[in-house]
Amino acid sequence: MKKLLIIAAIAAAAIGTYFFSPAQKSPASYNVLDYIPADTPIFSGQLEPFPLKDYLSSAPVMPNRSEQQLLDDLYSQNNPKLDFFLNIFTTYQNSLQDPELLIKTFGFPEQLRGYFYTLGLLPVLKIEIENPQAVWDLLDKNELASGFMHSKGTLQSLDYRSYQLTDEGDSPQIELIVAIDKGLLTVTLNTPYTQPALLATALGLSKVENSLAASGQIEEILSTHNFKQSSVAFINHTELLKGFSTVNGNQLASDISTLEKQYRQASPFAAIRNAQCESELLGIAANWPRTVFGYTELAVSAEQSTLAAAGVVESNNQRILKALQSIRGYIPEYVTDLEQSLLAVGFGFDINQLAASLNDILYDLQSPAYLCQPLAELQHKLSQSGGSIAMLAMGTSMANGVKGISLGLFDYSIKQLNHAPALASLDALLTISADNPQQIFNSVKIFSPELQQVELSDNGEEIDLTAILPIPAQYSLAPKLAIKGQQLLIYSGEKSKKIAASLSSGPLNKNGMFKLSLDFKRMFTPIATAAQLAGQSIPEEAMFLRDYDARMKMGLDINPQGIILDSYINNKAAN
């Protein structure tokens, strides 16, 4: 079974790594969503053609030595099945550097659509293919190289290839199925419990009665979260919990029950497979129904690509959402300004609301009192955490009024000092946003003997920290301390001084919980310089990051729909 898990992982990577998310095109009347049940627990779909060739041209792939070492170790096992999938994966990895070669080798169109979903326990991957013969040639080549051969199968006149993943005598027997029809490559599994009708649905031969296309789920997700029409994905918590807590509540539940009966295995879900647990778990799912994903921005050319996406853990639990929203704090604009910062991070939190918010969340998690045993046990453990919240409230009293802490790095350079690399200059800013920053400074002074004689006014006047802190003169650093408006600031450098001045006015409006930005090229170029000055060889990964012209942002926040994690990346092709 251990071998099978390794093979399955490599197979999934080899054939499914394409997600940056037809010679014969899919007919206009053919809609993949007609073959996906509305109760599918997991779905990901590139609904509009993704400009694969242009994206790869504008977004180089970073080398990964640890991954290569893992591949070498796996190759050393001399397992024909494993080698077959490793060969495909390696071909894919090597082709990423040349978009033309990738498209030619795998038969992809320059712009493609792809889908991944489950029919109960059965995973299904579909990718548009422009040149089917390229796929068969690739498989044939690697069969000959590895000695791992396919067998042929037919279902409703559709021919497919079957690759036996399990060893003879293993139970259950699992086959990897590969087929091409209507311009789509389908990769799925076949097992003893997979009914022919279900396999026919997976291969796109039989529509389902209650389909994802007819359910309106896709349209509702796109509209609710303002996602682009091009792509959407979701994890349906309701269907997952229904699959675990019922015997035949959906296809997932039926598949699990069939497996347990066929192999006479004790159910790992026995403790929750009763009417009480089903009712209570589905009640929880009603409050947290799905996790959804989609693009919020998509602009791709061969010279430059910009992708912004968001994932939202949807919630209908207004008490918890309100409690989480009350914790939100203030994060300065410079944290997400990629024109100014090399690296910036901000944590927004209203420290005064933290204990009350956690109490509200704890109260909600304990009501109503559950009768389902696993849930009741969890509630009992939660009930014992009230004292921790009280201690937290006491511990945060010294930070009264704090709304956030942020740090920005705007520039830095490296020089050689005594035959070793050293910091030559630093332009950076630390911001503590608070209702009363002078009170925060006075609290900090208690723990710092060097600062106890410092009197800091709230009129914006700066104090030179070089006269207080032991900073060696050779580093040419002159950090300043000041209060500007509602910000306690420590900064060094001209850029940070200007940004600090811009923070002196304006209210501390709640605008987030966490934000991070990074300019790869500007951030890692001095690091490569430091390695050269130290006479060290620069790793391939470091060289890549030095030349990687890309900027990224990510953040965590709470909105009326739930908990949202957003990301943004802009790539520019190498000159």
C-alpha positions as CSV (number, residue, x, y, z in Angstrom):
1,M,0.0,0.0,0.0
2,K,2.9,2.4,0.7
3,K,4.2,1.9,-2.9
4,L,0.7,2.6,-4.1
5,L,0.5,5.9,-2.2
6,I,3.8,7.0,-3.7
7,I,2.7,6.0,-7.2
8,A,-0.6,7.7,-6.8
9,A,1.1,10.9,-5.6
10,I,3.4,11.0,-8.6
11,A,0.6,10.1,-10.9
12,A,-1.4,13.0,-9.6
13,A,1.5,15.4,-9.9
14,A,2.5,14.1,-13.4
15,I,-0.9,14.6,-14.9
16,G,-2.4,17.2,-12.6
17,T,0.4,19.7,-12.1
18,Y,-0.9,21.7,-15.0
19,F,-3.3,23.7,-12.8
20,F,-2.5,27.4,-13.1
21,S,-5.7,27.3,-11.8
22,P,-9.2,21.1,-28.4
23,A,-7.4,19.3,-32.9
24,Q,-11.1,18.7,-32.1
25,K,-12.7,21.2,-29.9
26,S,-15.5,20.4,-27.4
27,P,-18.8,20.8,-29.2
28,A,-20.7,23.9,-28.3
29,S,-23.5,21.7,-27.0
30,Y,-21.1,19.8,-24.7
31,N,-21.0,21.3,-21.2
32,V,-18.7,19.5,-18.7
33,L,-20.9,20.8,-15.8
34,D,-23.8,18.7,-17.1
35,Y,-21.8,15.6,-16.1
36,I,-21.0,16.8,-12.6
37,P,-23.6,16.3,-9.8
38,A,-24.7,19.3,-7.8
39,D,-23.7,17.4,-4.6
40,T,-20.0,17.1,-5.6
41,P,-17.9,17.8,-2.5
42,I,-15.0,19.3,-4.5
43,F,-14.9,21.2,-7.7
44,S,-12.3,23.3,-9.6
45,G,-13.0,24.6,-13.1
46,Q,-11.2,26.9,-15.6
47,L,-14.4,27.9,-17.2
48,E,-12.9,30.2,-19.8
49,P,-9.7,29.3,-21.7
50,F,-6.6,30.2,-19.7
51,P,-3.7,31.7,-21.7
52,L,-1.2,29.0,-20.8
53,K,1.5,29.8,-23.3
54,D,1.6,33.5,-22.5
55,Y,1.5,32.9,-18.7
56,L,4.5,30.5,-18.9
57,S,6.3,33.1,-21.0
58,S,5.8,35.8,-18.4
59,A,6.2,33.7,-15.3
60,P,9.5,31.7,-15.1
61,V,9.6,28.6,-12.9
62,M,12.0,28.5,-9.9
63,P,14.4,25.5,-9.8
64,N,13.9,23.2,-6.8
65,R,16.9,21.2,-5.7
66,S,15.0,19.3,-3.0
67,E,12.4,18.3,-5.5
68,Q,15.0,17.0,-7.9
69,Q,16.7,15.1,-5.0
70,L,13.3,13.5,-4.2
71,L,12.9,12.5,-7.8
72,D,16.4,11.0,-7.9
73,D,15.6,9.0,-4.7
74,L,12.4,7.7,-6.2
75,Y,14.1,6.7,-9.5
76,S,16.6,4.7,-7.5
77,Q,13.8,2.3,-6.4
78,N,13.7,0.8,-10.0
79,N,9.9,0.4,-9.9
80,P,8.5,0.4,-13.4
81,K,5.1,1.9,-12.3
82,L,6.9,4.6,-10.4
83,D,9.4,5.3,-13.2
84,F,6.5,5.7,-15.7
85,F,4.9,8.5,-13.8
86,L,8.2,10.0,-12.8
87,N,9.2,10.2,-16.5
88,I,6.0,12.1,-17.3
89,F,6.4,14.4,-14.4
90,T,10.1,15.1,-15.2
91,T,9.1,15.8,-18.9
92,Y,6.5,18.2,-17.6
93,Q,9.0,20.0,-15.3
94,N,11.6,20.3,-18.0
95,S,9.1,21.6,-20.5
96,L,8.0,24.5,-18.3
97,Q,11.0,26.5,-19.3
98,D,9.9,26.3,-23.0
99,P,6.1,27.0,-23.4
100,E,6.3,25.9,-27.1
101,L,7.8,22.6,-26.1
102,L,5.3,22.0,-23.3
103,I,2.3,22.6,-25.7
104,K,3.8,20.3,-28.3
105,T,4.8,17.5,-25.9
106,F,1.5,17.4,-24.1
107,G,-0.9,18.3,-26.9
108,F,-2.3,21.3,-25.1
109,P,-3.8,24.3,-26.8
110,E,-2.2,27.7,-26.3
111,Q,-5.3,28.5,-24.2
112,L,-6.9,25.7,-22.3
113,R,-9.7,24.9,-19.9
114,G,-9.5,22.3,-17.2
115,Y,-11.6,20.8,-14.5
116,F,-11.1,18.7,-11.4
117,Y,-14.0,17.3,-9.3
118,T,-15.2,14.2,-7.5
119,L,-18.0,11.9,-8.1
120,G,-18.3,10.7,-4.5
121,L,-14.9,9.2,-3.8
122,L,-14.0,9.0,-7.5
123,P,-11.6,11.8,-8.6
124,V,-11.9,13.1,-12.1
125,L,-9.5,15.4,-14.0
126,K,-10.3,16.8,-17.4
127,I,-8.1,19.0,-19.6
128,E,-8.7,20.3,-23.1
129,I,-6.4,18.7,-25.7
130,E,-5.7,20.1,-29.1
131,N,-3.5,17.2,-30.3
132,P,-4.6,13.8,-28.9
133,Q,-1.8,12.0,-30.7
134,A,0.8,13.9,-28.7
135,V,-0.7,12.4,-25.5
136,W,-0.7,8.9,-26.8
137,D,2.9,9.3,-28.1
138,L,4.0,10.6,-24.7
139,L,2.4,7.6,-23.0
140,D,3.8,5.1,-25.5
141,K,7.3,6.6,-25.1
142,N,7.3,6.3,-21.4
143,E,5.8,2.8,-21.4
144,L,8.7,1.6,-23.5
145,A,11.2,3.4,-21.3
146,S,9.8,2.1,-18.0
147,G,8.3,-1.3,-19.0
148,F,5.0,-0.4,-17.4
149,M,2.3,-1.1,-20.0
150,H,-1.4,-0.4,-20.3
151,S,-4.3,-2.6,-21.1
152,K,-7.2,-1.5,-23.4
153,G,-10.8,-1.1,-22.4
154,T,-14.0,0.0,-24.0
155,L,-17.1,1.6,-22.5
156,Q,-20.1,2.6,-24.7
157,S,-17.8,2.5,-27.8
158,L,-15.2,4.8,-26.1
159,D,-11.7,3.3,-26.0
160,Y,-9.6,4.0,-23.1
161,R,-6.2,3.0,-21.5
162,S,-6.0,1.3,-18.2
163,Y,-2.9,1.3,-16.0
164,Q,-2.9,-1.1,-13.0
165,L,-1.7,0.9,-10.0
166,T,-1.9,-1.9,-7.5
167,D,0.2,-5.1,-7.4
168,E,-1.3,-8.4,-8.2
169,G,-3.0,-9.8,-5.1
170,D,-3.5,-6.4,-3.5
171,S,-7.0,-5.4,-2.4
172,P,-8.7,-3.4,-3.7
173,Q,-7.4,-3.4,-7.2
174,I,-7.1,0.2,-8.6
175,E,-6.7,1.2,-12.2
176,L,-5.8,4.6,-13.6
177,I,-8.1,5.3,-16.6
178,V,-7.0,7.6,-19.4
179,A,-9.3,8.6,-22.3
180,I,-9.8,11.3,-24.8
181,D,-13.2,12.3,-26.2
182,K,-14.8,15.5,-27.5
183,G,-11.4,17.3,-27.2
184,L,-11.0,16.5,-23.5
185,L,-8.4,14.3,-21.8
186,T,-10.0,12.5,-18.9
187,V,-8.0,10.9,-16.1
188,T,-9.8,9.0,-13.4
189,L,-9.8,5.8,-11.4
190,N,-11.5,2.4,-11.7
191,T,-12.0,0.2,-8.6
192,P,-14.1,-2.9,-7.8
193,Y,-16.8,-0.6,-6.2
194,T,-17.0,1.7,-9.2
195,Q,-20.2,1.0,-11.1
196,P,-20.0,1.1,-14.9
197,A,-22.7,3.9,-14.8
198,L,-20.4,6.0,-12.6
199,L,-17.4,5.4,-14.8
200,A,-19.5,6.4,-17.8
201,T,-20.4,9.7,-16.1
202,A,-16.7,10.3,-15.3
203,L,-15.8,9.7,-18.9
204,G,-18.5,12.2,-20.1
205,L,-20.7,9.5,-21.6
206,S,-23.7,9.9,-19.3
207,K,-25.2,13.1,-17.9
208,V,-26.4,13.3,-14.3
209,E,-29.9,14.1,-13.3
210,N,-29.2,16.9,-10.8
211,S,-26.2,18.6,-12.4
212,L,-23.9,21.4,-11.3
213,A,-24.9,23.2,-14.5
214,A,-28.6,23.3,-13.5
215,S,-28.0,24.0,-9.8
216,G,-27.0,27.6,-10.2
217,Q,-24.1,27.2,-7.7
218,I,-21.4,28.5,-10.1
219,E,-23.3,31.6,-11.0
220,E,-24.2,32.3,-7.3
221,I,-20.6,32.0,-6.2
222,L,-19.3,34.3,-9.0
223,S,-22.0,36.9,-8.2
224,T,-21.7,36.8,-4.4
225,H,-17.9,37.1,-4.3
226,N,-17.4,39.2,-7.4
227,F,-15.1,36.7,-9.0
228,K,-14.1,36.8,-12.6
229,Q,-16.1,34.5,-14.9
230,S,-13.0,32.7,-15.9
231,S,-12.5,30.3,-13.0
232,V,-14.1,29.1,-9.8
233,A,-13.5,26.4,-7.2
234,F,-15.2,25.2,-4.0
235,I,-15.2,22.7,-1.2
236,N,-18.7,21.9,-0.1
237,H,-18.6,21.4,3.6
238,T,-22.3,20.3,3.7
239,E,-21.7,17.5,1.3
240,L,-18.5,16.4,3.0
241,L,-20.2,16.2,6.4
242,K,-23.2,14.5,4.9
243,G,-20.8,11.9,3.3
244,F,-19.2,11.2,6.7
245,S,-22.3,11.2,8.9
246,T,-24.8,9.3,6.7
247,V,-25.0,5.9,5.1
248,N,-26.4,7.0,1.8
249,G,-27.1,10.7,2.0
250,N,-25.1,11.4,-1.1
251,Q,-22.7,9.7,-3.5
252,L,-19.8,10.1,-1.2
253,A,-21.7,8.5,1.7
254,S,-22.8,5.6,-0.6
255,D,-19.2,5.0,-1.8
256,I,-17.8,5.0,1.8
257,S,-20.6,2.5,2.9
258,T,-19.9,0.3,-0.1
259,L,-16.2,0.1,0.8
260,E,-16.9,-0.7,4.4
261,K,-19.3,-3.5,3.5
262,Q,-17.2,-4.9,0.7
263,Y,-14.0,-5.1,2.8
264,R,-15.7,-5.5,6.1
265,Q,-13.9,-2.7,7.7
266,A,-15.0,-0.9,10.8
267,S,-16.2,2.5,9.9
268,P,-14.0,5.4,11.1
269,F,-17.1,7.5,11.1
270,A,-19.2,5.2,13.4
271,A,-19.2,7.7,16.2
272,I,-21.0,10.3,14.1
273,R,-23.2,8.1,12.0
274,N,-26.4,8.5,13.9
275,A,-29.4,10.8,13.6
276,Q,-28.3,13.2,16.4
277,C,-24.8,13.7,15.0
278,E,-26.1,14.0,11.5
279,S,-28.5,16.8,12.5
280,E,-25.9,18.7,14.6
281,L,-23.1,18.4,12.0
282,L,-25.3,19.5,9.2
283,G,-26.4,22.4,11.4
284,I,-22.7,23.4,11.7
285,A,-22.4,23.1,7.9
286,A,-25.3,25.4,7.4
287,N,-23.4,28.1,9.3
288,W,-20.1,27.3,7.4
289,P,-21.4,25.9,4.1
290,R,-18.4,26.2,1.7
291,T,-14.9,27.4,1.0
292,V,-14.8,29.1,-2.4
293,F,-12.0,30.3,-4.6
294,G,-11.8,32.5,-7.7
295,Y,-9.9,35.1,-9.7
296,T,-10.6,38.8,-8.8
297,E,-8.1,40.0,-11.5
298,L,-6.7,38.3,-14.5
299,A,-4.5,40.0,-17.1
300,V,-2.0,37.8,-19.0
301,S,0.3,38.5,-21.9
302,A,3.7,37.1,-23.0
303,E,5.4,40.1,-21.5
304,Q,3.5,40.4,-18.2
305,S,0.9,38.6,-16.1
306,T,-1.2,39.8,-13.2
307,L,-3.3,37.3,-11.2
308,A,-5.3,38.1,-8.2
309,A,-7.4,35.5,-6.4
310,A,-9.4,35.1,-3.2
311,G,-10.5,32.2,-1.1
312,V,-13.5,32.7,1.2
313,V,-14.6,30.5,4.1
314,E,-18.3,31.3,3.8
315,S,-20.2,31.9,7.1
316,N,-23.8,32.5,8.1
317,N,-22.8,32.7,11.7
318,Q,-23.3,36.4,12.4
319,R,-22.2,36.2,16.0
320,I,-18.8,34.8,15.1
321,L,-18.4,37.1,12.1
322,K,-19.3,40.1,14.2
323,A,-16.8,39.1,16.8
324,L,-14.0,38.6,14.3
325,Q,-14.8,41.9,12.6
326,S,-14.5,43.7,15.9
327,I,-10.9,42.5,16.2
328,R,-9.9,44.0,12.8
329,G,-7.4,46.8,13.1
330,Y,-5.4,49.3,11.1
331,I,-2.7,48.6,8.6
332,P,-0.9,51.6,6.9
333,E,-1.1,51.9,3.1
334,Y,2.7,51.5,2.7
335,V,2.4,47.8,3.6
336,T,0.7,47.0,0.2
337,D,2.5,49.7,-1.8
338,L,4.7,47.6,-4.1
339,E,6.1,50.8,-5.7
340,Q,7.8,51.7,-2.4
341,S,8.5,48.6,-0.3
342,L,10.7,45.7,-0.9
343,L,9.1,43.8,1.9
344,A,6.3,44.8,4.2
345,V,4.1,43.1,6.7
346,G,1.2,44.4,8.8
347,F,-0.9,43.0,11.6
348,G,-4.2,44.8,12.2
349,F,-5.9,44.0,15.5
350,D,-7.9,46.0,18.0
351,I,-6.3,44.9,21.2
352,N,-9.2,46.3,23.3
353,Q,-11.7,44.1,21.6
354,L,-9.6,40.9,21.7
355,A,-10.8,39.4,25.0
356,A,-14.5,40.3,24.4
357,S,-14.4,38.9,20.9
358,L,-12.8,35.6,22.0
359,N,-15.4,35.3,24.7
360,D,-18.2,35.8,22.2
361,I,-16.7,33.2,19.9
362,L,-16.3,30.7,22.8
363,Y,-19.9,31.3,23.9
364,D,-21.1,30.6,20.4
365,L,-19.1,27.4,20.1
366,Q,-20.7,26.1,23.3
367,S,-24.2,26.9,22.4
368,P,-26.4,25.1,21.8
369,A,-25.1,22.2,23.9
370,Y,-24.4,19.3,21.6
371,L,-25.6,15.7,22.3
372,C,-23.4,14.2,19.6
373,Q,-20.6,12.6,21.6
374,P,-17.5,13.9,19.7
375,L,-19.0,17.4,19.5
376,A,-20.0,17.3,23.2
377,E,-16.4,16.3,24.1
378,L,-15.0,19.2,22.0
379,Q,-17.4,21.7,23.8
380,H,-16.2,20.4,27.2
381,K,-12.6,21.1,26.3
382,L,-13.5,24.6,25.0
383,S,-15.4,25.3,28.3
384,Q,-12.1,24.9,30.1
385,S,-10.4,27.7,28.1
386,G,-12.3,30.6,29.8
387,G,-9.4,31.2,32.3
388,S,-6.9,31.5,29.4
389,I,-9.0,34.3,27.9
390,A,-9.1,36.1,31.3
391,M,-5.3,35.8,31.5
392,L,-5.0,37.1,27.9
393,A,-7.1,40.1,28.8
394,M,-4.7,40.9,31.7
395,G,-1.6,40.4,29.6
396,T,-2.8,42.8,26.9
397,S,-3.7,45.6,29.3
398,M,-0.3,47.2,28.7
399,A,-1.0,47.4,25.0
400,N,-4.3,49.2,25.6
401,G,-5.5,51.1,22.5
402,V,-3.2,49.3,20.0
403,K,-4.8,48.9,16.6
404,G,-1.9,47.3,14.7
405,I,1.8,46.8,14.2
406,S,3.5,47.1,10.8
407,L,7.0,46.9,9.4
408,G,8.3,48.1,6.0
409,L,11.7,47.6,4.3
410,F,12.1,50.2,1.5
411,D,15.8,49.8,0.6
412,Y,19.0,48.3,1.9
413,S,22.5,47.7,0.6
414,I,25.4,45.4,1.5
415,K,29.1,46.3,1.6
416,Q,32.3,44.6,2.4
417,L,33.6,45.2,5.9
418,N,36.7,43.5,7.3
419,H,36.6,41.0,4.4
420,A,33.0,40.1,5.2
421,P,29.6,41.3,4.0
422,A,27.9,43.9,6.3
423,L,24.9,46.1,6.2
424,A,25.8,49.4,4.5
425,S,22.5,51.2,4.6
426,L,18.9,50.5,5.8
427,D,15.7,52.3,4.9
428,A,13.0,50.8,7.1
429,L,10.0,51.8,9.2
430,L,8.3,50.2,12.2
431,T,4.8,51.5,13.0
432,I,2.7,50.9,16.1
433,S,-0.7,52.3,15.5
434,A,-2.6,53.2,18.7
435,D,-5.2,55.5,20.2
436,N,-2.6,56.8,22.6
437,P,0.9,56.1,21.3
438,Q,2.6,58.0,24.0
439,Q,1.0,55.7,26.6
440,I,2.4,52.7,24.7
441,F,5.9,54.2,24.6
442,N,5.7,54.9,28.4
443,S,4.7,51.2,28.9
444,V,7.7,50.0,26.8
445,K,10.1,52.2,28.7
446,I,9.6,50.1,31.8
447,F,11.4,47.2,30.1
448,S,14.2,49.2,28.5
449,P,16.8,51.0,30.7
450,E,18.1,52.9,27.7
451,L,14.8,54.5,27.1
452,Q,13.8,55.3,30.6
453,Q,15.3,58.9,30.5
454,V,13.7,59.6,27.1
455,E,10.8,62.0,27.1
456,L,8.9,61.6,23.8
457,S,6.4,64.3,22.9
458,D,3.4,63.8,20.7
459,N,4.1,66.8,18.4
460,G,6.0,64.9,15.8
461,E,9.5,65.8,17.1
462,E,12.0,63.0,16.4
463,I,14.6,61.6,18.7
464,D,17.9,60.3,17.4
465,L,18.3,56.8,18.8
466,T,22.0,56.6,17.9
467,A,22.7,58.6,21.1
468,I,20.8,56.0,23.2
469,L,21.3,52.6,21.6
470,P,24.7,51.1,20.9
471,I,24.9,51.1,17.1
472,P,28.4,50.7,15.6
473,A,29.3,53.8,13.6
474,Q,30.6,51.7,10.6
475,Y,27.0,50.7,9.8
476,S,26.0,54.3,9.0
477,L,22.6,53.8,10.6
478,A,20.7,56.7,12.2
479,P,17.3,55.4,13.4
480,K,14.8,57.9,14.7
481,L,12.0,57.6,17.2
482,A,8.9,59.8,17.0
483,I,5.1,60.0,17.5
484,K,3.2,61.4,14.6
485,G,-0.5,61.5,15.0
486,Q,-1.6,58.1,16.3
487,Q,1.5,56.3,15.3
488,L,4.6,55.4,17.3
489,L,7.4,55.2,14.8
490,I,11.0,54.0,14.5
491,Y,12.5,54.7,11.2
492,S,15.8,54.9,9.4
493,G,16.4,56.4,5.9
494,E,15.0,59.1,3.7
495,K,12.1,57.1,2.2
496,S,10.9,55.9,5.6
497,K,11.1,59.4,6.9
498,K,8.8,60.7,4.2
499,I,6.4,57.8,4.7
500,A,6.4,58.4,8.4
501,A,5.5,62.0,7.9
502,S,2.5,61.0,5.7
503,L,1.2,58.9,8.6
504,S,0.9,61.9,11.0
505,S,-2.8,62.6,10.2
506,G,-5.9,60.5,9.6
507,P,-8.0,58.2,11.7
508,L,-7.1,54.6,12.4
509,N,-9.9,53.1,10.3
510,K,-10.3,49.3,10.6
511,N,-9.0,47.9,7.3
512,G,-7.7,44.4,7.8
513,M,-6.1,41.7,9.9
514,F,-3.0,40.8,8.0
515,K,-1.2,42.0,4.9
516,L,2.1,41.1,3.3
517,S,3.9,42.4,0.2
518,L,7.2,41.4,-1.4
519,D,9.2,42.5,-4.4
520,F,11.4,39.4,-5.2
521,K,14.0,41.0,-7.4
522,R,14.6,44.1,-5.3
523,M,14.6,42.1,-2.1
524,F,17.0,39.3,-3.0
525,T,19.5,41.2,-5.2
526,P,21.5,42.5,-2.1
527,I,21.4,39.0,-0.6
528,A,23.1,37.7,-3.7
529,T,25.7,40.5,-3.4
530,A,26.4,39.5,0.2
531,A,27.1,36.0,-0.9
532,Q,29.5,37.2,-3.6
533,L,31.3,39.4,-1.1
534,A,31.6,36.5,1.2
535,G,33.2,34.4,-1.5
536,Q,30.4,31.9,-1.4
537,S,28.8,30.2,-4.4
538,I,25.3,31.4,-5.0
539,P,22.7,28.6,-5.0
540,E,20.6,28.3,-8.2
541,E,17.5,29.2,-6.3
542,A,19.1,32.5,-5.0
543,M,20.2,33.4,-8.6
544,F,16.7,32.8,-9.8
545,L,15.2,35.0,-7.1
546,R,17.7,37.8,-7.9
547,D,16.5,37.9,-11.5
548,Y,12.8,37.0,-10.8
549,D,10.9,40.2,-11.7
550,A,7.8,39.6,-9.7
551,R,5.8,41.3,-7.0
552,M,3.3,39.6,-4.7
553,K,0.7,40.6,-2.0
554,M,-1.5,38.6,0.3
555,G,-3.9,39.3,3.1
556,L,-6.3,37.9,5.6
557,D,-9.5,39.8,6.5
558,I,-13.2,39.3,7.5
559,N,-16.0,40.5,5.2
560,P,-19.8,40.0,5.4
561,Q,-19.5,36.7,3.5
562,G,-16.9,35.1,5.8
563,I,-13.2,34.8,6.3
564,I,-11.2,35.9,3.2
565,L,-7.7,35.2,2.1
566,D,-6.6,37.1,-0.9
567,S,-3.4,37.0,-3.0
568,Y,-1.9,39.0,-5.9
569,I,1.1,38.4,-8.1
570,N,2.5,40.4,-11.0
571,N,5.2,38.7,-13.2
572,K,7.3,40.3,-15.9
573,A,9.1,38.2,-18.5
574,A,12.9,38.2,-18.3
575,N,14.6,40.6,-20.8
